[in-house]
Amino acid sequence: MYRTVKATSGRQIFQPLHTLRAAEKELLPGYHPFEWQPALKSVSTSCHVGIIDGLSGWIASVDDSPADTVTRRFRYDVALVSALKDLEEDIMEGLRERGLEDSACTSGFSVMIKESCDGMGDVSEKHGGGPAVPEKAVRFSFTIMSVSIQAEGEDEAITIFREPKPNSEMSCKPLSLMFVDESDHETLTGVLGPVVAERNAMKHSRLILSVGGLSRSFRFHFRGTGYDEKMVREMEGLEASGSTYICTLCDSTRAEASQNMTLHSVTRSHDENLERYELWRTNPHSESAEELRDRVKGVSAKPFMETQPTLDALHCDIGNATEFYKIFQDEIGEVYHKANPSREQRRSWRAALDKQLRKKMKLKPVMRMNGNYARKLMTREAVEAVCELVCSEERQEALRELMGLYIQMKPVWRSTCPAKECPDELCRYSFNSQRFAELLSTVFKYRYDGKITNYLHKTLAHVPEIVERDGSIGAWASEGNESGNKLFRRFRKMNARQSKTFELEDVL
């Protein structure tokens, strides 16, 4: 939206509010007419709905912050229409390229949507006169990944549009902004409840929208993949990530996952989680808490939003880099032949590691591992730098091999289309992950005896199966939404019009 308003003039336009509003009108949801067949259940048929209070329909609550400042959102169907109209030219271009007769193609379009949701800490204003709101925010957004058409008499659907940059903030459309702490399950479910209801209604209906001058009908398929593990566990009713049930894709416990590192298959699903929650709630076999927990494999809250069992490529990178950072630290301190070292010793190894990484790799120490640091740390140069501090040749070799394997495995879950971009690494993935697991359970046994981190388990055990099912992991990651978070921060700090009334609308 900001890009387009700016791009028309080539410079930032400071104009009276009403003219800016007019320019924004057609860029914002709520501008284009459309209809649903059959009409959506418990959703108004009105098309011209702009920004709404995310809590509309809920009774006002007595709380620290006034309820009408907590959340703003677009109505889901209205936002989808706006996003499709943005792609109108691309869709028409795709139809022309495939030589599909224009008037013949009015029905049978299906649209694949990626949903992302992420919490942000500290979003305080620098100098705002705005309403008092919590300092944490959650953003929910969606990306149109592809549009395909089932032509009459054809078996295969033909893809006429595929998002070239599924992880850019340009393709990631914000749907809802909430000043809520993502850990506050009750508030989060309350605010996302209406979104879930609209999404469920849209699954059973088709959208009639004018594209390229003709009315066409679209069906939507939603895939919630842009969530980090914390959010998935929250949405799917699983215990938090420190749980013995280590995985959001399979039923393995931490101990099992560290014994058998690579042989697991994806078993969990939203429906199964719902069934398990019912078991947990009713306890039909009158079991003890421990037995019951084992039966439901750590499902102890009601799953309220369907997510697609996958792994988030960005957080996978970050989780694994954190783990490697700790291995480097332990190797510098030769933990493999020491009993439990003191905190002082650990601190000195960490200082040595940070100093070396800063000197050789220009890597400043970070409080919390972020994507950029993770990318620089997981390289051959970084391992060479660390090896200078490791005395034993044998350990150096093991570290080099571990990193070498990781570097070969990584493109498989990072790339948008692994079968095209890195077919060799994809073929070798299972072999590499077996060898990687073997190294962990022998040379680095001191770290992986009976324990393993969540993302490392997923990296070793589940990647090939997900790629086979979805064709890609990287394209479905949460990066677009994370980049959008950065923009949100900027707009909130700098560009929110300094008046109480517009503020929330502006940063949406």
N, C-alpha and C positions, 0 to 999 in steps of 0.2 A: 504494500500500500504506500509506504513512505517513498519507496524507490520510484513508483509511478508518478506520484504527485510531483516529486522533485524532477523526474526526467522530462516532464513536459516543458519545463522552462530551462533546464540545464543548471539552475541554481536554486538554492533554498528559497522558497517564497514565503515572505512574511506578509500575509494579507489579512484583512479583517476576517474574523472567525466565520461569518456566514458564507463568504466566497470559498474559503478553504473547505468548509463542510460540503458545499455543492460539488467541488472537485472530487471529494472523497466518496460522495454518495454512490457513484456507480462502481467504485472499486470495492465497496463494502458489501457484505451479504445483505439481502433484503431489497435488492434493486430489480431482480429479474422475476417475471411471472412463471409459474410452473404448477403442475398438479400431481397428486399421487393416485394411483389406482391399485387396489382399493384405497380409500382415504386412510391416513395413518391413525392407529388407535390412540386415543387420548392425546392427540397433538392437534392444535388449531389448524384450520385449512388456509389461514391467511399467509400470503407469500411475502408481504412487505414488512418483515420484522427485522429490525436492525439489532443493535446491542440490547440484550435483556439482562435483568438482574438474575444471576445464576441461582438465586434462592427463590425465584418466583414460584408460587405454589406451596412453598413451605410456610408454616406459621412462624412469625417473627419470634426469635428467642431472646431471652434476657441474658446479655453477655457483656464482656468487657468492651468489645468493639461493636458499634451499631451494625445491625445485620445487613443493612443495605450497602455497606461499604466492603463486604467480604468478598463478593465475587461478581464478575461480569462474564457473559458469554454470548455466543451466537446460537441460534437454534440450529441443531445439527443438520437438518435437511436443507435449511436455507444456506448454510455455509457450504454444503456440498454442491449446491446449484451454482453458487458464485464461483467455486473452484473449477467446476466443469465449464462454465462460460469463459473463464480465463483460458481454458485449453481449446476453445472452439476452433481456432485456426488450425491447431495441431491435429485435432480429430478430423477435420475436413481434408487436410493435407494427407493424413494417413489413409483415408478412404480413396482419395484420388490416386495415390501411389499404388494401391492394391487393385486399381481398376474396378472398384465396386460401384455399381450403378447407384447413383445418389438416391433416387426415389425408392429403390428396392430396399435400402437399408434404413428402415425407420424403427425396427424393433430388434431385440436380441443383443443389445449392447450390455456388456457387463463390466463393472468398474471395480478394481481391486484397491482397497484402502488400507494403508498402514496407519495404525494409531500409536501415538507416543504420549507418555506422561512422565513428568519428572518434577521432583521437588527442588527448590532452591533455598539456600540459607541466606541470611543477611541481605535483604533488599530494601534497607532503610533509605530514606531520601536524604539528600545532602542538605536541602534548605526548603523543604516543602511546607506549604501551608495546608496540606491535604488532610483528609480525615485520619483519625488514629486507627491504624490497621496493624495486624501482627507483622513481625519482621521476616516471616518466612512466606514463600509463595509456592504454588504448584501450577504448572502449565500443562494443559492437555491440548494436543494438536493432531492433525492428520495430514497424510500425504497421498495424493492420487498416484498409485504406482503404475497402473496400466489400464488401458481401455481396450477391450476386445469385442469382436462381433461374431455371432454365430450366423453365418449366411445360410439362407434356405438351401436345403439339399446338401449341405456340407457337413462332414462329421466333425472336423477340427474347427475350433474357434480361431479366428485370425486376429492377431494383436495389431491394432492400428495406432496405438500410442503407448510408448513405454517411457517412464520418467528417466531422462538421461542422468540426472544428478539426484538420486533419492536421498542423499544425505546432506543436501544443501538447505540452508534456512529459507532459500527462495521457494522451494517446493513444499515447505512444511507450513501448513496453514494453522494459525492458532484458533482454537475453538473456545477454550474456556480459561480464564485466569482466576485463580483463587488465592486470597491471602489466608492460607491455611498451612499448618505444619503437616508435612506428609505422614508424620508418625501418629497424628491424631486421627485414628481410624474412623471414629464416629462422624466427625465433621467432614472428612474426605468422602465417605460413602454418602453422606447427606447431600453434599454438593454435586457429586457425580451421578447421584441417583437418577435425576431427570435425563442426563445424557445417555445413561444405560437404557432407560425406557424408550427414548427416541430411536436409539440404535436398534433395539429389538423390534420396534414397530417397522422400521425400514427394511428389515430382512425379509418381511413377508409381503412386500408391496413393490410396485415399480414406479419410477419417476417418469412423468411425461414432460419433456422440456424441449423448447425450440432450439435446435443447433443447426447452423447453416441454412436457416430459413424454413426448415421442416420440423414438425414435431417428431421427436424420437423417444423411444422408451429405454430406460436404464435400470439395471438391477445392481445392487451394491453388495460386495463381499467385504467384511471387515476382518482385519487381522491385527490383534493387539500385540505387536512385537517390539515396540520402541520403549520397553520398560527395563529399568535395571532390576537386579534380583530382589532388592528390598521391596520395590513396588509390586513385582509379580507375586511375591509371597503375601503381600498385603491384600492384593486383589483376589487371589485364589484361596485365601483362608489358611495358608500354611504357617507353621511356626516361623519365628524370625531366623535370620541366616546363621546364627550360632547353633542351630538345632542339630541333633544327631542325624536327622534326616536332611542330608546335605544337599539334595538335588531337587530342582523344581521340575525335572523331566522324568526322573525314575525314582523308585522307592528305596534306593540304596541308603544304608547308614554310613557314617563317616568311616567306621572301622572296616566295613565291607569294601568301601570305595578305595581304601588305601591298600587292602590286600589284593583286590582284583581291580586293577586300574583302568583296563580298557574294554572289558566285555560287559557292556550294559546296553539295554535298548530303551527307547522313549516309551514310557507306559502311562504317565499321568495325563489327564485331560480335564477340562472344566467340568464335564458331566460326571466323571468319576469323583472329582473333588466334592461335588454337590452330594453325591450318594454317600461318600465317606463322612461328610459333615452330618448328614442325617443319622448315620450310625453313631457318631460321636454324641449327638444331641440326645438320642433315644436310648442308647446302650441296650439293644434288644437281648444281648446274651448275658446281661448283668455281670459284666467283667470288672475287674479292678481297674483303677486308672491306668496302671502300667500296661496291662494286657490290651485295654481299649486303645491306648495310644499306639501300640504296636499294630493293632488291626487297621487303624485309619492312617497309619504312616505319617503322623504329624499334621493331619488336617484338623484344626481345632477352632476354626471360625468359619462363618458362612462366606463362601466365594461369592463376590457380588458383581464381578465383571469378567467376561471371558477373555483370556489371553491365549495367544498361540504358543504352545510349548516350544521355545527356541532359546537361543543363547544370545545375549547382547554383545555384539562384536567389540564395541568401544570399552565396555566395562570388563570384558574378557581380557583385553589388552592391559587394562589398568590393574586388574586383579593379579594377573600373571607377572607383570613387571614388579609389583609389590613383593611377590613371592621370591622372584629372582634377586631383588635387592637384599632380602633377608638371607638368602643362600650365600650371596657374595660376602655379607657381613660375617656369617658363620664360618665361611671358608678362610677369611682373613684371620679369624681367631682360632682356627683349627679345632672347632667344636667336636669334630668326629672322634678325637681321642681324649676329650675332656668330659668330666661329669659336669653337672649344671654350673655354668660360669656366673659370676656375680654381675650385678647391674653396671657396676663401674667398668668391668672388662668389656661388656657389650657396648657401653657408651664409647669407649676408646676405639673399638673396631669400627663403629659407625662413623666416628669423626675421621678416622683414617680413610674410610671408603669415600666419604663426602669430599674430603680434601683431594683425593686422587681423581675423582670424577670431575671436580671443578677444574683441576689443573689440565688433565688430558682431554676432557670432553666439553669443557666450558659449561658443565651442568651445575647450576646453583642448587643447593639442597632445597627440597620443598616440604612443606608441612604435610600436605596430603598429596598422594600421587595423582598427577593429572595426565591427560592423554599425550601432551607433547613430551613430557618427561619420560613417560613410558616408551614412546617411540624411539627416543634417543638412547634410552638405557638398553633396549633390546637389540643391540647391534654387535657385530664382531669387534668393532673398535673398543666398545665399553668392556667387553670380556677381556680383551688384551690388556687394557688398563688395570683391570682387577687382578689379572694373573701376575702382574708385576709385584703385587703384595702377597701372593700366595707362594709359600716356600716349596712345597712338594710338586715335582714335575707331573707326577701321576694325577694329583688333584687338578692341576692346570689343564691337563688333557681332558679330564672328565668335564670340567666347566666349558671348555671349548666345544666339546661334542654336544653337550646339552644345549648350548646356545645355537649351534649349527642346525640341530634338529628343529629347534623352535622356529628359527628363521625360515626353514623349509615349510613348516606346518602353517605358519601364520597367514600367508596369502589366501589359504583355503577359506578361512572364515572372515577375512577382511575384504576380499574382492567382490565386486558387484555381480560378476558372473564367472565363478571359478572354472567351469567347464571350458570357457573360451580363454580366460586370462591366465590360468595356471594349471592346465590339464595334467602336467607331469606331477606337480606337487599333490594334486587331488588324487591321482592314482597311488602315489606313495604314502598317502596320509596314514593309513592304518598301520603300515609297516613302520613308519617313523614314530607313531605314537606308542607302538609296542616297545620299540627300542628306548624311547624316552622314559616310559614307565619302568623299564628294566633298570635303567640308570638310577632313577629315583629310589627304587626299592633295594638297590645294592650299595652303590657308592654313597648315596645321600640318605641312607636308611635312618640315620639319626634324626632327620626331620620328618620322615614319612612313615614312622613306625606307628601304625594305628591311627594316623591322622593325615588329612590332605585338605587343601582349601577347595571351596566350592567351584570356583571357575576352573581350577586346574583339573578337577574331576571331569567337568563338562568338556573341556578342551580335549582331554584324552579319550573320553568315552563316547561322546554324542555327536561330534562334528560331522563325520561322514553321513550318518543317517539323516541329519537335518538337511544337509546339502542335497542328498538324494531326493528328499521329499519336496523341498522348496526351491531347489535350484540355486539358492544363495543364502548366506547368512548376513554378509556385509550390507547388502542392499536393504535389509529389514532392520538395521540397527537404529540406535536412538540418537545418532549424531545430529541430524537435522534439528531435532528438538533442543539438543544441548546448545547448538549454535544460536538458536532462537533465544535461549535463556540469556545469552550475552547481549543480544539486541534489547531484550526486555529490560535488562539492567540499565542499559544506556538511555533508553527512552524514559525510564522511570526517574533516573537521576537528572537527565538534562532536558528532555523534551516534553515532559508532562506540562501542559499549559497550567500556569500557576493559579488555578482557581479550584475551589473545592469540588465544584460540580463536574468538571470534565475529566478530572484526573484519571479515574479508573478506565474510562472509555479510551483515553488517549493511548495508554500503554498496551491496550489490547490490539 
